[in-house]
Amino acid sequence: MADDPVAPSTPSVSSSSAPLGSSVIPIVNKLQDIFAQLGSQSTIELPQVAVVGSQSSGKSSVLEALVGRDFLPRGSGICTRRPLVLQLLQTKTDKEYGEFLHLPGKKFYDFSEIRKEIQSETEREVGGNKGVSDKQIRLKIFSPNVLDITLVDLPGITKVPVGDQPSDIEARIRTMIMSYIKVPSCLILAVTPANSDLANSDALQIAGNADPDGIRTIGVITKLDIMDRGTDARNLLLGKVIPLRLGYVGVVNRSQEDILLNRSIKDALVDEEKFFRTHPVYNGLADRCGIAQLAKKLNQVLVQHIKAVFPGLKSRISAALVSVAKEHASYGEITESKAGQGALLLNILSKYCEAFCSMVEGKNEKSTHKLLGGARIHYIFQSIFVKSLEEVDPCEDLTDDDIRTAIQNATGPKSAVFVPDVPFEVLIRRQIIRLLDPSLQCARFIYDELVQISHRCLANELQRFPVLRKRIDEVIGNFLREGLEPSETIIGHLINIEMGYINTSHPNFIGGSKAVEIALQQVKSSRVPSTVPRLKDGVVEPDKAPPSEKTSKSRAFLARHSNGFLTEKGARPSGDGEKVAPSGAAANNSSWGISSFFGGSDNRTSAKESSTSKPYNEHVLNTEQAFSTIQLREPPIVLRPSGGCSDQEIIEIAVIKLLLRSYYDIVRNNIKDLVPKSIMHFLVNHTKQEMHNVFIKKLYRENLFEEMLQEPDEVAVKRKNTRETLRVLQQAFRTLDELPLEAESVERGGDPTGLPRMHGMPTSSMYSASSSNDSFSPSPKNPKPRKSSYSGELQVHGNSDSNGNGRPFMPSLYPKLDL
Ligand SMILES: Nc1nc2c(ncn2[C@@H]2O[C@H](COP(=O)(O)OP(=O)(O)OP(=O)(O)O)[C@@H](O)[C@H]2O)c(=O)[nH]1
């Protein structure tokens, strides 16, 4: 470490309490208070000074001397057992007192009471038997004789557990210490007694871990008065044993004997000063000796530090300001007059409606992690409602037997001549009605969404008016329910409309002939080829097929196109195979299908026809003859088509399914389109349009103003508190704005008052301002800085920075100096 170029000055007791830098540091303490009030001390990294070292190395004694008062538990053995956060605040009055965070408002004028309270509070937490805890004790000391800094007294590092201490006490204390000193803004006073080996110093070792570059560690050597005779700490103080960038300061605190004799700190400081002044070795190291020098050094480091962290601090304060101002605004102002109340109510109702519409339209939904408002409505329509409809297979819940039953029911006692459209209509209606429930559910979902949206409207603002909130919720709830009704009615109508007229002329409908054609192909391709024509189940042999004229007719019905005209194709046999091959499986199958439309081969039909074609008397005769021999079984109460499906029926079922699917698609598309439109029209848009009118009608009543605008007591309290916080923050912001000039004056004031310049000041970016001290501070001999070429907003000093490149150094800190 380089020798000090500044002539040593004799330290004096009074200089220990010189308010050096007090124009800067009070802001830090104010900020601490502000953030403590906001309950977020940890959100801002304020410079603190932590005292670390081994047990009984003199940490508390150093702190006490810096404070200038006797108030900390000291002595042999472990004394500091909880971290003590000590905020020193310089006051203008002569009164000195302390105040604990855990005893707000209680002022301790007797410092021995403070010591007792620290001891009691320690014991309250960790008992009386040397237990240690990391729970802070926070204490403010107000005094005219202190530097405005925050100090943290930490438990000393100990190796051997005693009393209630756990076996891993050393590790625990080290972890606790590290939690404070690892914070990059924390300045470390590494206290080592001069009568121990510096190379084995716990303080320097743990400080080195937290601050490997040594840019925020000051070495403090205590007990210089009780070193072995013939030894001294000169080399230690000069950093020749273990170099430290910020250097060392040697101090002499009160001995245990002094404490027992109740020797005052003031006397001790006088003695300390005398000790160093008269000591042949330390005489020449005055700027490294004594509590006063330690105080100055600390303060200068703090000034540099604050400058470096200043921009970050300011932006944090302004962020807090914005959010507190917003909160404050949300509590609104108190309005007494009827006119004022009316205007306020109207304003709230209008804002509510605006907020509702914006949410539905998605204007203010900025979330990137979930869908909100109108986007949810869209999701319900498209991804829930439409998707669910698309997944429905209209034939899913219809067995072939169901269709067969429907066909047989539709043909009544007669046999089917062709596939009648009655079963198709019966079955399609059965499917259409199934669309009603999901459509109504969709409307219900949208209703729920709108209710949710309404709850989110002005949620903060309306906290203040619970009665109004309740009334608004009631009105909007009823109103939405009223809007749901027409939506549900129209949905019912839509389904009824679809059921009321099955429009087989729809251009997208497959039509009978196409359905038969496809059904025949389907049946053909699914049938295993067989060379033997089937003779049962009402299927005739190909050569017994009905006349082709009839075939054409029946086909004409099935193939009737939606426009009602017969197509050429519809009048012809449906497949080439049928014309060409009267024998063979394919041809047979086709003929079964075709012939069945005439019903000539249906075994049921055959039986009936044969029975009805016979003369009556023959019939009676036969019955009489059979009476004694054949007993018919009673028909069961529930009848289903008996036996396996005939080939004709297979085709009929396939045709019906094709028709069902085709028509269902048409209806489904209509419903997919019209249900969301109806809900939007009758519920969503209607709500948006009419909400304001409804509010005015139901809520804007002069006789209700008072009641609705009643606010709970807690809101009044919150308003008052946030106003106070806002005031404090605004004050802090203003103070911060004024800070640069004051910081400048501190810097400028440094040299002329003969302050020692810092040695080993950090060169890292954190403290970069400090290393350029000379480069940007106007010289006392030439105090007027050169005018900036672009100044007007910011004064840029003419001096070059440390690199000599002439760039302004932290210009934001030096506004309008010479204007
Ligand atoms: N002679 C002399 N005694 C000192 C000096 N500094 C501290 N002491 C004594 O050393 C003992 C321990 O001092 P404290 O200040 O309690 O030490 P500490 O590091 O805070 O101790 P713990 O918090 O228990 O770890 C006390 O009896 C002090 O009087 C000094 O510079 N000279």
The ligand as a MOL file (V3000), in Angstrom:
LIG
                    3D

  0  0  0     0  0            999 V3000
M  V30 BEGIN CTAB
M  V30 COUNTS 32 34 0 0 0
M  V30 BEGIN ATOM
M  V30 1 N -7.3210 -3.0220 26.4380 0
M  V30 2 C -8.2450 -3.1080 25.4920 0
M  V30 3 N -9.3120 -3.8460 25.6900 0
M  V30 4 C -10.2420 -3.8840 24.7080 0
M  V30 5 C -10.0730 -3.1900 23.5010 0
M  V30 6 N -11.1630 -3.4450 22.7260 0
M  V30 7 C -11.9880 -4.2500 23.4360 0
M  V30 8 N -11.4390 -4.5270 24.6230 0
M  V30 9 C -12.0390 -5.3940 25.6210 0
M  V30 10 O -12.2700 -6.6590 25.0800 0
M  V30 11 C -13.4320 -7.2610 25.6060 0
M  V30 12 C -14.3540 -7.6570 24.4660 0
M  V30 13 O -14.7920 -6.5090 23.8510 0
M  V30 14 P -16.1870 -6.4620 23.0640 0
M  V30 15 O -16.2550 -5.1210 22.4910 0
M  V30 16 O -17.2620 -6.9480 23.9120 0
M  V30 17 O -15.8540 -7.5290 21.9810 0
M  V30 18 P -16.8650 -8.1490 20.9080 0
M  V30 19 O -16.0420 -8.5310 19.7580 0
M  V30 20 O -17.9680 -7.2420 20.6720 0
M  V30 21 O -17.3650 -9.4250 21.6620 0
M  V30 22 P -18.5660 -10.4080 21.2660 0
M  V30 23 O -19.6440 -9.5610 20.7520 0
M  V30 24 O -18.8760 -11.0980 22.4920 0
M  V30 25 O -17.9980 -11.2990 20.2530 0
M  V30 26 C -14.0520 -6.2310 26.5020 0
M  V30 27 O -13.6930 -6.4990 27.8290 0
M  V30 28 C -13.3850 -4.9380 26.0730 0
M  V30 29 O -13.2560 -4.0190 27.1570 0
M  V30 30 C -8.8930 -2.4130 23.3060 0
M  V30 31 O -8.6510 -1.7930 22.2790 0
M  V30 32 N -7.9960 -2.4180 24.3640 0
M  V30 END ATOM
M  V30 BEGIN BOND
M  V30 1 1 1 2
M  V30 2 2 2 3
M  V30 3 1 2 32
M  V30 4 1 3 4
M  V30 5 2 4 5
M  V30 6 1 4 8
M  V30 7 1 5 6
M  V30 8 1 5 30
M  V30 9 2 6 7
M  V30 10 1 7 8
M  V30 11 1 8 9
M  V30 12 1 9 10
M  V30 13 1 9 28
M  V30 14 1 10 11
M  V30 15 1 11 12
M  V30 16 1 11 26
M  V30 17 1 12 13
M  V30 18 1 13 14
M  V30 19 2 14 15
M  V30 20 1 14 16
M  V30 21 1 14 17
M  V30 22 1 17 18
M  V30 23 2 18 19
M  V30 24 1 18 20
M  V30 25 1 18 21
M  V30 26 1 21 22
M  V30 27 2 22 23
M  V30 28 1 22 24
M  V30 29 1 22 25
M  V30 30 1 26 27
M  V30 31 1 26 28
M  V30 32 1 28 29
M  V30 33 2 30 31
M  V30 34 1 30 32
M  V30 END BOND
M  V30 END CTAB
M  END
